[in-house]
Amino acid sequence: MDVYGLVGNPVGHSLSPPMHEAAYDHLGIDARYVTFEPAATDLEAAIDGARALGVAGLNVTVPFKEAVRDLVAVDDLAARVGAVNTVDFSGSEPTGHNTDVEGVRRAFAHHDVPLAGERAVVVGAGGAGRAVAFALADADARVHVANRTVETAESLAADVGATAHALDELPALVGDADVLVNATTVGMDAPDQSPVPADALHGDLAVLDAVYTPLETRLLRDAGAVGATTVDGAWMLLFQGVAAFERWTGRDAPVEAMNAALRARL
């Protein structure tokens, strides 16, 4: 039996186990997906222990995505983003990767949203914002990053070749945009709040909200009301998991089965 898992703290809320185990069941793979919740001071021991026990791969979630970079050999994308969310133990040494970026790209592709040459606005410059901005920039979109702390937006913009903006510039930015992504937690803790004024939205937009609880956020409701294409955050969560599964197993992921398990749990 192969063992895969998730390391983070906390991990009790994670939706990854049912999603990955649905894939194993669908394809008849003899595998399990388990969770590990070490203290920050025990992270290195947890990674070493997982490898020693023969764990085949790990996903990594908060607060360890940055710290794991120093414990494994990271690929170019993970190094540029500054975060690792997937560790592969199949080689001579553990390697770190970032499938959040692919999760963003595949979520848009699944909804037939083009990115190359499009004007894209990213709200938020934290961990999720970095993955989103790299995904869009690497797909040749013209990226604009808006953040409450402009200096953080400027740092991310410099890394991806984007432009930085304050949040009060959002109405003008969104009015001219083709793609909009909320990479903040606004709409999760206060479900009736949106990071973008409703009157800035328009029907030519494609809007992805990285928040997936609730699935239909205020931003997505407002966007749908004006005829915009809407992409809920579960698609991004799904496709980062799909990319990890395919890296670990070398097999095409059963996307429909994983999506059904994820949404059933949500």
Secondary structure as a PSIPRED ss2 file (coil, helix, strand):
# PSIPRED VFORMAT (PSIPRED V4.0)

   1 M C   1.000  0.000  0.000
   2 D E   0.000  0.000  1.000
   3 V E   0.000  0.000  1.000
   4 Y E   0.000  0.000  1.000
   5 G E   0.000  0.000  1.000
   6 L E   0.000  0.000  1.000
   7 V E   0.000  0.000  1.000
   8 G C   1.000  0.000  0.000
   9 N C   1.000  0.000  0.000
  10 P C   1.000  0.000  0.000
  11 V C   1.000  0.000  0.000
  12 G C   1.000  0.000  0.000
  13 H C   1.000  0.000  0.000
  14 S C   1.000  0.000  0.000
  15 L C   1.000  0.000  0.000
  16 S H   0.000  1.000  0.000
  17 P H   0.000  1.000  0.000
  18 P H   0.000  1.000  0.000
  19 M H   0.000  1.000  0.000
  20 H H   0.000  1.000  0.000
  21 E H   0.000  1.000  0.000
  22 A H   0.000  1.000  0.000
  23 A H   0.000  1.000  0.000
  24 Y H   0.000  1.000  0.000
  25 D H   0.000  1.000  0.000
  26 H H   0.000  1.000  0.000
  27 L H   0.000  1.000  0.000
  28 G C   1.000  0.000  0.000
  29 I C   1.000  0.000  0.000
  30 D C   1.000  0.000  0.000
  31 A E   0.000  0.000  1.000
  32 R E   0.000  0.000  1.000
  33 Y E   0.000  0.000  1.000
  34 V E   0.000  0.000  1.000
  35 T E   0.000  0.000  1.000
  36 F E   0.000  0.000  1.000
  37 E C   1.000  0.000  0.000
  38 P C   1.000  0.000  0.000
  39 A C   1.000  0.000  0.000
  40 A H   0.000  1.000  0.000
  41 T H   0.000  1.000  0.000
  42 D H   0.000  1.000  0.000
  43 L H   0.000  1.000  0.000
  44 E H   0.000  1.000  0.000
  45 A H   0.000  1.000  0.000
  46 A H   0.000  1.000  0.000
  47 I H   0.000  1.000  0.000
  48 D H   0.000  1.000  0.000
  49 G H   0.000  1.000  0.000
  50 A H   0.000  1.000  0.000
  51 R H   0.000  1.000  0.000
  52 A H   0.000  1.000  0.000
  53 L C   1.000  0.000  0.000
  54 G C   1.000  0.000  0.000
  55 V C   1.000  0.000  0.000
  56 A C   1.000  0.000  0.000
  57 G E   0.000  0.000  1.000
  58 L E   0.000  0.000  1.000
  59 N E   0.000  0.000  1.000
  60 V E   0.000  0.000  1.000
  61 T C   1.000  0.000  0.000
  62 V C   1.000  0.000  0.000
  63 P C   1.000  0.000  0.000
  64 F C   1.000  0.000  0.000
  65 K C   1.000  0.000  0.000
  66 E C   1.000  0.000  0.000
  67 A H   0.000  1.000  0.000
  68 V H   0.000  1.000  0.000
  69 R H   0.000  1.000  0.000
  70 D H   0.000  1.000  0.000
  71 L C   1.000  0.000  0.000
  72 V C   1.000  0.000  0.000
  73 A E   0.000  0.000  1.000
  74 V E   0.000  0.000  1.000
  75 D C   1.000  0.000  0.000
  76 D H   0.000  1.000  0.000
  77 L H   0.000  1.000  0.000
  78 A H   0.000  1.000  0.000
  79 A H   0.000  1.000  0.000
  80 R H   0.000  1.000  0.000
  81 V H   0.000  1.000  0.000
  82 G C   1.000  0.000  0.000
  83 A C   1.000  0.000  0.000
  84 V C   1.000  0.000  0.000
  85 N C   1.000  0.000  0.000
  86 T E   0.000  0.000  1.000
  87 V E   0.000  0.000  1.000
  88 D E   0.000  0.000  1.000
  89 F C   1.000  0.000  0.000
  90 S C   1.000  0.000  0.000
  91 G C   1.000  0.000  0.000
  92 S C   1.000  0.000  0.000
  93 E C   1.000  0.000  0.000
  94 P C   1.000  0.000  0.000
  95 T E   0.000  0.000  1.000
  96 G E   0.000  0.000  1.000
  97 H E   0.000  0.000  1.000
  98 N C   1.000  0.000  0.000
  99 T C   1.000  0.000  0.000
 100 D H   0.000  1.000  0.000
 101 V H   0.000  1.000  0.000
 102 E H   0.000  1.000  0.000
 103 G H   0.000  1.000  0.000
 104 V H   0.000  1.000  0.000
 105 R H   0.000  1.000  0.000
 106 R H   0.000  1.000  0.000
 107 A H   0.000  1.000  0.000
 108 F H   0.000  1.000  0.000
 109 A H   0.000  1.000  0.000
 110 H H   0.000  1.000  0.000
 111 H C   1.000  0.000  0.000
 112 D C   1.000  0.000  0.000
 113 V C   1.000  0.000  0.000
 114 P C   1.000  0.000  0.000
 115 L C   1.000  0.000  0.000
 116 A C   1.000  0.000  0.000
 117 G C   1.000  0.000  0.000
 118 E C   1.000  0.000  0.000
 119 R E   0.000  0.000  1.000
 120 A E   0.000  0.000  1.000
 121 V E   0.000  0.000  1.000
 122 V E   0.000  0.000  1.000
 123 V E   0.000  0.000  1.000
 124 G C   1.000  0.000  0.000
 125 A C   1.000  0.000  0.000
 126 G C   1.000  0.000  0.000
 127 G H   0.000  1.000  0.000
 128 A H   0.000  1.000  0.000
 129 G H   0.000  1.000  0.000
 130 R H   0.000  1.000  0.000
 131 A H   0.000  1.000  0.000
 132 V H   0.000  1.000  0.000
 133 A H   0.000  1.000  0.000
 134 F H   0.000  1.000  0.000
 135 A H   0.000  1.000  0.000
 136 L H   0.000  1.000  0.000
 137 A H   0.000  1.000  0.000
 138 D H   0.000  1.000  0.000
 139 A C   1.000  0.000  0.000
 140 D C   1.000  0.000  0.000
 141 A C   1.000  0.000  0.000
 142 R E   0.000  0.000  1.000
 143 V E   0.000  0.000  1.000
 144 H E   0.000  0.000  1.000
 145 V E   0.000  0.000  1.000
 146 A E   0.000  0.000  1.000
 147 N E   0.000  0.000  1.000
 148 R C   1.000  0.000  0.000
 149 T C   1.000  0.000  0.000
 150 V H   0.000  1.000  0.000
 151 E H   0.000  1.000  0.000
 152 T H   0.000  1.000  0.000
 153 A H   0.000  1.000  0.000
 154 E H   0.000  1.000  0.000
 155 S H   0.000  1.000  0.000
 156 L H   0.000  1.000  0.000
 157 A H   0.000  1.000  0.000
 158 A H   0.000  1.000  0.000
 159 D H   0.000  1.000  0.000
 160 V H   0.000  1.000  0.000
 161 G C   1.000  0.000  0.000
 162 A C   1.000  0.000  0.000
 163 T E   0.000  0.000  1.000
 164 A E   0.000  0.000  1.000
 165 H E   0.000  0.000  1.000
 166 A E   0.000  0.000  1.000
 167 L H   0.000  1.000  0.000
 168 D H   0.000  1.000  0.000
 169 E H   0.000  1.000  0.000
 170 L H   0.000  1.000  0.000
 171 P H   0.000  1.000  0.000
 172 A H   0.000  1.000  0.000
 173 L H   0.000  1.000  0.000
 174 V H   0.000  1.000  0.000
 175 G H   0.000  1.000  0.000
 176 D C   1.000  0.000  0.000
 177 A C   1.000  0.000  0.000
 178 D C   1.000  0.000  0.000
 179 V E   0.000  0.000  1.000
 180 L E   0.000  0.000  1.000
 181 V E   0.000  0.000  1.000
 182 N E   0.000  0.000  1.000
 183 A C   1.000  0.000  0.000
 184 T C   1.000  0.000  0.000
 185 T C   1.000  0.000  0.000
 186 V C   1.000  0.000  0.000
 187 G C   1.000  0.000  0.000
 188 M C   1.000  0.000  0.000
 189 D C   1.000  0.000  0.000
 190 A C   1.000  0.000  0.000
 191 P C   1.000  0.000  0.000
 192 D C   1.000  0.000  0.000
 193 Q C   1.000  0.000  0.000
 194 S C   1.000  0.000  0.000
 195 P C   1.000  0.000  0.000
 196 V C   1.000  0.000  0.000
 197 P C   1.000  0.000  0.000
 198 A H   0.000  1.000  0.000
 199 D H   0.000  1.000  0.000
 200 A H   0.000  1.000  0.000
 201 L C   1.000  0.000  0.000
 202 H C   1.000  0.000  0.000
 203 G C   1.000  0.000  0.000
 204 D C   1.000  0.000  0.000
 205 L C   1.000  0.000  0.000
 206 A E   0.000  0.000  1.000
 207 V E   0.000  0.000  1.000
 208 L E   0.000  0.000  1.000
 209 D E   0.000  0.000  1.000
 210 A C   1.000  0.000  0.000
 211 V C   1.000  0.000  0.000
 212 Y C   1.000  0.000  0.000
 213 T C   1.000  0.000  0.000
 214 P C   1.000  0.000  0.000
 215 L C   1.000  0.000  0.000
 216 E C   1.000  0.000  0.000
 217 T C   1.000  0.000  0.000
 218 R H   0.000  1.000  0.000
 219 L H   0.000  1.000  0.000
 220 L H   0.000  1.000  0.000
 221 R H   0.000  1.000  0.000
 222 D H   0.000  1.000  0.000
 223 A H   0.000  1.000  0.000
 224 G H   0.000  1.000  0.000
 225 A H   0.000  1.000  0.000
 226 V C   1.000  0.000  0.000
 227 G C   1.000  0.000  0.000
 228 A C   1.000  0.000  0.000
 229 T E   0.000  0.000  1.000
 230 T E   0.000  0.000  1.000
 231 V E   0.000  0.000  1.000
 232 D C   1.000  0.000  0.000
 233 G H   0.000  1.000  0.000
 234 A H   0.000  1.000  0.000
 235 W H   0.000  1.000  0.000
 236 M H   0.000  1.000  0.000
 237 L H   0.000  1.000  0.000
 238 L H   0.000  1.000  0.000
 239 F H   0.000  1.000  0.000
 240 Q H   0.000  1.000  0.000
 241 G H   0.000  1.000  0.000
 242 V H   0.000  1.000  0.000
 243 A H   0.000  1.000  0.000
 244 A H   0.000  1.000  0.000
 245 F H   0.000  1.000  0.000
 246 E H   0.000  1.000  0.000
 247 R H   0.000  1.000  0.000
 248 W H   0.000  1.000  0.000
 249 T H   0.000  1.000  0.000
 250 G C   1.000  0.000  0.000
 251 R C   1.000  0.000  0.000
 252 D C   1.000  0.000  0.000
 253 A C   1.000  0.000  0.000
 254 P C   1.000  0.000  0.000
 255 V H   0.000  1.000  0.000
 256 E H   0.000  1.000  0.000
 257 A H   0.000  1.000  0.000
 258 M H   0.000  1.000  0.000
 259 N H   0.000  1.000  0.000
 260 A H   0.000  1.000  0.000
 261 A H   0.000  1.000  0.000
 262 L H   0.000  1.000  0.000
 263 R H   0.000  1.000  0.000
 264 A H   0.000  1.000  0.000
 265 R H   0.000  1.000  0.000
 266 L C   1.000  0.000  0.000
